[in-house]
């Protein structure tokens, strides 16, 4: 029966059927790949966020070593460390941007503490710490959702 059905069809009709079937299968495979990739991406994003949070908290430990002899700065850095250590990782894009800004501000603090090492003041480091506190408040808005 199958041979007789194919025998009745013209060559171009068979080609059309094969092309439509291939396109249909391709759409189904693409949808399955996209769906599984999307789940994996969210998990990977959360893991990346967790790594970024840990890196930022560990960066404060380096800053504390640079701030030796500056008790007020050490106190502010200890409070900042506690704030950064217990941040919740998130898959939100906005949180990733804020974490990157925090990382950059921590780098700026490192530069300022390196410049003022052995001196009494801390340069602009206190301003950067207050900027990080604002970023943490903004980050908290996105992680509460």
Secondary structure, 3 states (H helix, E strand, C coil): CHHHHHHHCCHHHHHHHHHHHHHHHHHHHHHHHHHHHHHHHHHHHHHHHHHHHHHHHHHHHHHHHHCCCCHHHHHHHHHHHHHHHCCCCCCCHHHHHHHHHHHHHHHHHHHHHHHCCCCCCCCCHHHHHHHHHHHHHHHHHHHHC
